Amino acid sequence: MKAQRICVLGGTGFVGSHLVHRLADLGHSVTVLTRRPERHREFRVGTRLRLLAADPYDCRELQQVFADTDCVINLVGILNEQGNSRFQKAHVELPRCVAKSMRETGVSRLLHMSALNANVNESRSLYLKTKGEGEDLVHNTPGLEVTSFRPSVIFGPEDSFFNRFAALLRMAPPLFPLACAGSRFAPVYVGDVVEAFVRTLDDRRSAGQRLELCGPRDYTLRQLVEYTARVIGRSTRVIELPDALARLQGRLLGLLPGKPFTLDNYYSLKKDSLCSDPALPRLGITPHSVESIVPVYLGANNSRARYYAYRARARRAS
Ligand SMILES: NC(=O)c1ccc[n+]([C@@H]2O[C@H](COP(=O)([O-])OP(=O)(O)OC[C@H]3O[C@@H](n4cnc5c(N)ncnc54)[C@H](OP(=O)(O)O)[C@@H]3O)[C@@H](O)[C@H]2O)c1
């Protein structure tokens, strides 16, 4: 594998921090752009990994950074938001600026993070609609060699799925009301997502492909929440919220600081997040199961799990 100079946007987040350290360990020179370096003091930089303050919406600034770059990875995404303008900005304007700046500087290779069910024709969820718009935009930009990734929900140390439900279950009464309990997911391990990026980086045959990333099994949301309760040692009973109440929950919780659940989340959850053409086996990756990984970072009586829980809390607070 040839060492490359890689620029990563959104590399300080959950997936990014796993990916960029792996890329640096493999010998690549990795520059992680961040809007707020002061928020990432715990980020482990090194000789091959640097953190650079930049405004990802400033195309001129991106051009300057891309001048010394072989490949760009865009991981920027927002989920818990309301209103079209923020989604448009992060999922469409930003990829447009990335694509434009790459063309101006002659950088062609782009790995772009999208999501399962992202679709420009989606009528309700703005997350899925704008993710689809951004994905199409980069694939349709002439001169770019784009591979995009469409994962189901991603799990691993510091994820915001199992960690969030674990935190809620720890505070919850014995009955836990759950919106969209019947929605189905095939959770994919962050280490497998990282491996998919690593394996496609050098493989120009993957240009133009949109790779669906799923774990080995699918579950309903209810099954995943009940499983989380068992792992953290709670005997909670999950009850499905009727649809009208689930929508109301989205409206109300979306008004709280941090927007723990929004109406847009509710619309996204109405669609099962399952792969029709799973890419991991084709890439030679055997996906890890939820059961083999989650207890390591969420288990009730396990010192490594307590450490990961501490890191997840610190990340949510920053
Ligand atoms: N996690 C999942 O289960 C999942 C599932 C499917 C798809 N995805 C996609 O995978 C990608 C990475 O997910 P993640 O869970 O790692 O996300 P994350 O932890 O929230 O990190 C995203 C990073 O993007 C940057 N960012 C956040 N909001 C931004 C904004 N409005 N404008 C510009 N930059 C912004 C932040 O970097 P700075 O603050 O340093 O600038 C942040 O570290 C996203 O595109 C997401 O949609 C994730």
PDBQT file of the ligand as one rigid body, heavy atoms in Angstrom, charges set to zero:
ROOT
HETATM    1  N1  LIG A 401     -22.888   6.904  13.840  1.00  0.00    +0.000 N 
HETATM    2  C1  LIG A 401     -23.774   6.212  13.096  1.00  0.00    +0.000 C 
HETATM    3  O1  LIG A 401     -24.472   5.300  13.600  1.00  0.00    +0.000 OA
HETATM    4  C2  LIG A 401     -23.936   6.526  11.630  1.00  0.00    +0.000 A 
HETATM    5  C3  LIG A 401     -24.812   5.733  10.852  1.00  0.00    +0.000 A 
HETATM    6  C4  LIG A 401     -24.949   6.034   9.486  1.00  0.00    +0.000 A 
HETATM    7  C5  LIG A 401     -24.214   7.077   8.925  1.00  0.00    +0.000 A 
HETATM    8  N2  LIG A 401     -23.389   7.812   9.717  1.00  0.00    +0.000 N 
HETATM    9  C6  LIG A 401     -22.637   8.926   9.104  1.00  0.00    +0.000 C 
HETATM   10  O2  LIG A 401     -21.259   8.759   9.430  1.00  0.00    +0.000 OA
HETATM   11  C7  LIG A 401     -20.639  10.040   9.598  1.00  0.00    +0.000 C 
HETATM   12  C8  LIG A 401     -19.851  10.077  10.900  1.00  0.00    +0.000 C 
HETATM   13  O3  LIG A 401     -20.744   9.826  11.961  1.00  0.00    +0.000 OA
HETATM   14  P1  LIG A 401     -20.277  10.026  13.481  1.00  0.00    +0.000 P 
HETATM   15  O4  LIG A 401     -21.227   9.255  14.313  1.00  0.00    +0.000 OA
HETATM   16  O5  LIG A 401     -18.816   9.781  13.595  1.00  0.00    +0.000 OA
HETATM   17  O6  LIG A 401     -20.563  11.593  13.663  1.00  0.00    +0.000 OA
HETATM   18  P2  LIG A 401     -20.058  12.549  14.853  1.00  0.00    +0.000 P 
HETATM   19  O7  LIG A 401     -19.449  11.773  15.954  1.00  0.00    +0.000 OA
HETATM   20  O8  LIG A 401     -21.207  13.436  15.182  1.00  0.00    +0.000 OA
HETATM   21  O9  LIG A 401     -18.891  13.400  14.160  1.00  0.00    +0.000 OA
HETATM   22  C9  LIG A 401     -19.092  14.196  13.041  1.00  0.00    +0.000 C 
HETATM   23  C10 LIG A 401     -18.001  15.256  12.970  1.00  0.00    +0.000 C 
HETATM   24  O10 LIG A 401     -18.413  16.198  11.969  1.00  0.00    +0.000 OA
HETATM   25  C11 LIG A 401     -18.152  17.522  12.394  1.00  0.00    +0.000 C 
HETATM   26  N3  LIG A 401     -19.425  18.271  12.356  1.00  0.00    +0.000 N 
HETATM   27  C12 LIG A 401     -20.515  18.069  13.139  1.00  0.00    +0.000 A 
HETATM   28  N4  LIG A 401     -21.491  18.939  12.816  1.00  0.00    +0.000 NA
HETATM   29  C13 LIG A 401     -21.010  19.688  11.799  1.00  0.00    +0.000 A 
HETATM   30  C14 LIG A 401     -21.540  20.758  11.039  1.00  0.00    +0.000 A 
HETATM   31  N5  LIG A 401     -22.774  21.238  11.254  1.00  0.00    +0.000 N 
HETATM   32  N6  LIG A 401     -20.761  21.304  10.092  1.00  0.00    +0.000 NA
HETATM   33  C15 LIG A 401     -19.512  20.851   9.858  1.00  0.00    +0.000 A 
HETATM   34  N7  LIG A 401     -18.938  19.857  10.554  1.00  0.00    +0.000 NA
HETATM   35  C16 LIG A 401     -19.686  19.284  11.507  1.00  0.00    +0.000 A 
HETATM   36  C17 LIG A 401     -17.610  17.488  13.807  1.00  0.00    +0.000 C 
HETATM   37  O11 LIG A 401     -16.214  17.857  13.742  1.00  0.00    +0.000 OA
HETATM   38  P3  LIG A 401     -15.618  19.239  14.395  1.00  0.00    +0.000 P 
HETATM   39  O12 LIG A 401     -16.545  19.619  15.521  1.00  0.00    +0.000 OA
HETATM   40  O13 LIG A 401     -14.261  18.834  14.846  1.00  0.00    +0.000 OA
HETATM   41  O14 LIG A 401     -15.604  20.225  13.286  1.00  0.00    +0.000 OA
HETATM   42  C18 LIG A 401     -17.798  16.039  14.249  1.00  0.00    +0.000 C 
HETATM   43  O15 LIG A 401     -16.680  15.549  14.936  1.00  0.00    +0.000 OA
HETATM   44  C19 LIG A 401     -21.756  11.070   9.472  1.00  0.00    +0.000 C 
HETATM   45  O16 LIG A 401     -21.765  11.559   8.152  1.00  0.00    +0.000 OA
HETATM   46  C20 LIG A 401     -23.033  10.268   9.717  1.00  0.00    +0.000 C 
HETATM   47  O17 LIG A 401     -24.159  10.817   9.073  1.00  0.00    +0.000 OA
HETATM   48  C21 LIG A 401     -23.219   7.559  11.044  1.00  0.00    +0.000 A 
ENDROOT
TORSDOF 0
